Amino acid sequence: MQAAYHYHKGQDIVFPASGNTMFMWKRFIIYGTIGLVMEFFWTGMGALLAGDWRLKTYSSLWMFLIYGSGVFLEFVHDRIRNWPWLIRGVFWTAIIFAAEYLSGWFLRSIFGVAPWTYTNRYAIDGLIRLDYAPVWFFMGLFFEKLHDYLVYEKPLFPKL
């Protein structure tokens, strides 16, 4: 997964070389796939907690596109990577809430579909759940690590 990069002297930001769209498409597919797998795990655990031993999961192929589009936020990560992790986690929570709301609103408005509809008391317009904030906090930080692994070949997890 070696890619060419532009290094800017005096900056700790590394930008993928222009024209390297194939590598970007690979990351889109990886982000989309990992997002779907995480969603399957999440809904399967929800089934288990509800006493459904079939561990039935569900998602939508729309989610592959939504998670995959995280590749377009990599430049944001490069700009905020030196922020304290707590601030970055809060930032990613807000970004993910906004992306979830806007993508859900778009799909509902344009295509008349709602891959998710939240109904609990913490839901806003059925599109986001405020009680998911801790999940999005850690998911944002996880995708930072994944980005660094895929692009900069940094270890995904520290050595024990």
Backbone hydrogen bonds in HBPLUS format (Angstrom, degrees):
<---DONOR---> <-ACCEPTOR-->    atom                        ^
c    i                          cat <-CA-CA->   ^        H-A-AA   ^      H-
h    n   atom  resd res      DA  || num        DHA   H-A  angle D-A-AA Bond
n    s   type  num  typ     dist DA aas  dist angle  dist       angle   num
A0017-ALA N   A0004-ALA O   2.89 MM  13  5.45 163.8  1.91 145.1 139.6     1
A0006-HIS N   A0015-PHE O   2.96 MM   9  5.50 168.2  1.97 164.4 167.9     2
A0011-GLN N   A0008-HIS O   2.96 MM   3  5.58 150.6  2.05 146.0 146.1     3
A0020-ASN N   A0017-ALA O   3.34 MM   3  5.97 142.0  2.49 138.5 138.5     4
A0025-TRP N   A0021-THR O   2.88 MM   4  6.17 152.9  1.95 151.1 157.9     5
A0026-LYS N   A0022-MET O   3.01 MM   4  6.34 152.1  2.09 149.3 156.8     6
A0027-ARG N   A0023-PHE O   3.12 MM   4  6.44 156.6  2.18 145.7 151.3     7
A0028-PHE N   A0024-MET O   2.90 MM   4  6.20 151.7  1.98 147.3 156.0     8
A0029-ILE N   A0025-TRP O   3.01 MM   4  6.28 159.2  2.05 149.3 153.3     9
A0030-ILE N   A0026-LYS O   2.91 MM   4  6.20 156.1  1.97 147.5 154.8    10
A0031-TYR N   A0027-ARG O   2.78 MM   4  5.95 172.4  1.79 159.1 160.4    11
A0032-GLY N   A0028-PHE O   2.93 MM   4  6.05 163.7  1.95 149.1 154.3    12
A0033-THR N   A0029-ILE O   2.91 MM   4  5.99 159.8  1.95 146.6 152.2    13
A0034-ILE N   A0030-ILE O   2.90 MM   4  6.05 170.1  1.91 156.2 159.0    14
A0035-GLY N   A0031-TYR O   2.88 MM   4  5.96 158.5  1.93 147.7 154.3    15
A0036-LEU N   A0032-GLY O   3.03 MM   4  6.23 157.3  2.08 144.3 150.0    16
A0037-VAL N   A0033-THR O   2.94 MM   4  6.20 163.7  1.97 153.6 158.1    17
A0038-MET N   A0034-ILE O   2.89 MM   4  6.07 161.2  1.93 150.7 155.9    18
A0039-GLU N   A0035-GLY O   2.93 MM   4  6.12 150.2  2.02 143.2 151.9    19
A0040-PHE N   A0036-LEU O   2.81 MM   4  6.11 155.4  1.87 152.8 159.5    20
A0041-PHE N   A0037-VAL O   2.93 MM   4  6.19 159.3  1.97 149.3 154.9    21
A0042-TRP N   A0038-MET O   2.87 MM   4  6.07 160.0  1.91 146.5 152.3    22
A0043-THR N   A0039-GLU O   2.92 MM   4  6.13 170.2  1.93 155.6 157.0    23
A0044-GLY N   A0040-PHE O   2.88 MM   4  5.90 150.3  1.97 143.5 152.7    24
A0045-MET N   A0041-PHE O   2.86 MM   4  6.06 155.7  1.92 151.0 157.0    25
A0046-GLY N   A0042-TRP O   2.98 MM   4  6.25 147.2  2.09 140.8 150.5    26
A0047-ALA N   A0043-THR O   2.98 MM   4  6.25 146.7  2.09 140.1 148.3    27
A0048-LEU N   A0044-GLY O   2.99 MM   4  6.33 155.0  2.06 145.2 151.9    28
A0049-LEU N   A0045-MET O   2.89 MM   4  6.15 163.6  1.92 151.9 155.7    29
A0050-ALA N   A0046-GLY O   3.04 MM   4  6.19 132.3  2.27 135.4 148.0    30
A0050-ALA N   A0047-ALA O   3.10 MM   3  5.01 129.1  2.37  92.6 106.6    31
A0052-ASP N   A0047-ALA O   2.85 MM   5  5.11 156.5  1.90 155.9 148.0    32
A0051-GLY N   A0048-LEU O   2.89 MM   3  5.05 158.1  1.94 108.0 114.2    33
A0055-LEU N   A0052-ASP O   3.14 MM   3  5.93 166.3  2.16 120.1 124.2    34
A0063-MET N   A0060-SER O   2.87 MM   3  5.49 144.7  2.00 113.6 122.8    35
A0064-PHE N   A0061-LEU O   3.06 MM   3  5.30 135.8  2.26 102.4 113.6    36
A0066-ILE N   A0062-TRP O   3.03 MM   4  6.37 154.6  2.09 147.9 155.9    37
A0067-TYR N   A0063-MET O   2.81 MM   4  5.92 177.1  1.81 155.7 156.6    38
A0068-GLY N   A0064-PHE O   2.86 MM   4  5.81 155.2  1.92 141.3 149.7    39
A0069-SER N   A0065-LEU O   3.00 MM   4  6.04 138.7  2.17 136.1 145.2    40
A0070-GLY N   A0067-TYR O   3.03 MM   3  5.62 162.1  2.06 116.0 121.1    41
A0071-VAL N   A0068-GLY O   3.14 MM   3  6.21 175.1  2.14 128.5 129.5    42
A0072-PHE N   A0069-SER O   2.97 MM   3  5.70 158.8  2.01 119.7 124.9    43
A0073-LEU N   A0070-GLY O   2.90 MM   3  5.29 162.5  1.93 114.0 119.7    44
A0074-GLU N   A0071-VAL O   3.36 MM   3  5.52 167.4  2.38 106.0 108.9    45
A0076-VAL N   A0073-LEU O   2.99 MM   3  5.23 127.9  2.27 102.0 115.9    46
A0077-HIS N   A0073-LEU O   3.18 MM   4  6.64 156.7  2.24 152.0 157.8    47
A0078-ASP N   A0074-GLU O   2.99 MM   4  6.36 155.9  2.05 151.4 158.1    48
A0079-ARG N   A0075-PHE O   3.19 MM   4  6.42 136.9  2.39 135.2 145.4    49
A0079-ARG N   A0076-VAL O   2.97 MM   3  5.14 128.5  2.25  99.9 113.9    50
A0080-ILE N   A0076-VAL O   3.01 MM   4  6.31 139.2  2.18 150.7 162.6    51
A0080-ILE N   A0077-HIS O   3.22 MM   3  5.21 129.4  2.49  95.7 108.7    52
A0081-ARG N   A0077-HIS O   2.95 MM   4  5.57 117.8  2.34 151.0 160.3    53
A0083-TRP N   A0080-ILE O   2.87 MM   3  5.46 167.7  1.89 126.6 130.6    54
A0087-ILE N   A0084-PRO O   3.07 MM   3  5.45 117.9  2.47 107.8 121.7    55
A0088-ARG N   A0084-PRO O   2.99 MM   4  6.32 163.6  2.02 157.6 163.0    56
A0089-GLY N   A0085-TRP O   2.86 MM   4  6.00 156.6  1.91 147.2 153.2    57
A0090-VAL N   A0086-LEU O   3.12 MM   4  6.38 158.8  2.17 146.0 150.8    58
A0091-PHE N   A0087-ILE O   2.88 MM   4  6.08 159.5  1.92 150.0 156.5    59
A0092-TRP N   A0088-ARG O   2.82 MM   4  6.08 164.6  1.84 155.8 158.8    60
A0093-THR N   A0089-GLY O   2.97 MM   4  6.16 150.9  2.06 142.5 150.8    61
A0094-ALA N   A0090-VAL O   3.10 MM   4  6.41 159.8  2.14 151.2 155.0    62
A0095-ILE N   A0091-PHE O   2.96 MM   4  6.29 160.1  2.00 152.3 158.4    63
A0096-ILE N   A0092-TRP O   2.78 MM   4  5.90 165.3  1.81 153.6 157.4    64
A0097-PHE N   A0093-THR O   2.92 MM   4  6.10 161.3  1.96 149.1 154.7    65
A0098-ALA N   A0094-ALA O   2.96 MM   4  6.16 162.1  2.00 147.5 152.5    66
A0099-ALA N   A0095-ILE O   2.83 MM   4  6.08 161.4  1.87 151.4 156.9    67
A0100-GLU N   A0096-ILE O   2.77 MM   4  5.88 161.2  1.81 152.5 157.8    68
A0101-TYR N   A0097-PHE O   2.88 MM   4  6.02 164.2  1.91 150.7 155.3    69
A0102-LEU N   A0098-ALA O   2.88 MM   4  6.00 173.2  1.88 153.4 155.8    70
A0103-SER N   A0099-ALA O   2.88 MM   4  5.84 162.8  1.91 145.2 150.9    71
A0104-GLY N   A0100-GLU O   2.97 MM   4  5.91 157.7  2.02 141.4 148.3    72
A0105-TRP N   A0101-TYR O   2.83 MM   4  5.97 160.2  1.87 151.5 157.7    73
A0106-PHE N   A0102-LEU O   2.86 MM   4  5.96 160.2  1.89 146.2 152.0    74
A0107-LEU N   A0103-SER O   2.98 MM   4  6.15 170.0  1.99 150.4 152.6    75
A0108-ARG N   A0104-GLY O   2.98 MM   4  6.07 159.4  2.02 146.9 153.1    76
A0109-SER N   A0105-TRP O   2.79 MM   4  5.87 160.0  1.82 151.8 157.8    77
A0110-ILE N   A0106-PHE O   2.85 MM   4  5.79 172.1  1.85 157.7 160.2    78
A0111-PHE N   A0107-LEU O   3.03 MM   4  5.28 140.3  2.19 123.3 135.3    79
A0113-VAL N   A0107-LEU O   3.31 MM   6  5.72 159.8  2.35 129.3 125.4    80
A0112-GLY N   A0108-ARG O   3.18 MM   4  4.43 127.5  2.47 103.3 113.2    81
A0118-TYR N   A0126-GLY O   2.91 MM   8  4.33 164.1  1.94 114.9 117.5    82
A0123-ALA N   A0120-ASN O   3.10 MM   3  5.55 164.8  2.12 119.7 121.7    83
A0130-LEU N   A0122-TYR O   3.03 MM   8  5.35 170.8  2.03 139.6 136.9    84
A0124-ILE N   A0128-ILE O   2.90 MM   4  5.48 151.5  1.98 151.2 157.3    85
A0127-LEU N   A0124-ILE O   2.92 MM   3  5.91 160.1  1.96 132.1 134.0    86
A0132-TYR N   A0129-ARG O   3.01 MM   3  5.58 162.9  2.04 116.5 121.5    87
A0133-ALA N   A0130-LEU O   3.11 MM   3  5.64 160.0  2.16 118.6 120.7    88
A0135-VAL N   A0132-TYR O   2.93 MM   3  5.25 119.7  2.30 109.1 124.8    89
A0136-TRP N   A0132-TYR O   3.02 MM   4  6.35 162.0  2.05 161.5 167.1    90
A0137-PHE N   A0133-ALA O   2.87 MM   4  6.01 152.0  1.95 152.5 161.0    91
A0138-PHE N   A0134-PRO O   3.20 MM   4  6.42 167.4  2.21 148.6 149.1    92
A0139-MET N   A0135-VAL O   2.85 MM   4  6.00 151.5  1.93 147.7 157.3    93
A0140-GLY N   A0136-TRP O   2.90 MM   4  5.91 160.6  1.94 145.2 149.1    94
A0141-LEU N   A0137-PHE O   3.34 MM   4  6.65 156.7  2.39 140.8 146.6    95
A0142-PHE N   A0138-PHE O   2.85 MM   4  6.04 149.8  1.94 144.6 153.5    96
A0143-PHE N   A0139-MET O   2.91 MM   4  6.16 162.9  1.94 154.0 157.5    97
A0144-GLU N   A0140-GLY O   3.11 MM   4  6.38 136.6  2.31 137.2 148.7    98
A0145-LYS N   A0141-LEU O   3.23 MM   4  6.58 157.4  2.28 144.2 148.4    99
A0146-LEU N   A0142-PHE O   2.91 MM   4  6.28 155.6  1.97 150.1 157.9   100
A0147-HIS N   A0143-PHE O   2.86 MM   4  5.95 157.3  1.91 140.3 146.4   101
A0148-ASP N   A0144-GLU O   2.95 MM   4  6.28 163.6  1.98 154.0 157.7   102
A0149-TYR N   A0145-LYS O   2.93 MM   4  6.15 149.8  2.02 145.5 154.2   103
A0150-LEU N   A0146-LEU O   2.88 MM   4  6.11 164.9  1.90 156.9 160.1   104
A0151-VAL N   A0147-HIS O   2.92 MM   4  5.96 165.1  1.94 157.3 161.2   105
A0152-TYR N   A0148-ASP O   2.90 MM   4  5.04 136.4  2.10 120.5 134.2   106
A0154-LYS N   A0148-ASP O   3.20 MM   6  5.57 176.4  2.21 122.0 122.2   107
A0153-GLU N   A0149-TYR O   3.21 MM   4  4.42 128.4  2.49 109.5 114.8   108
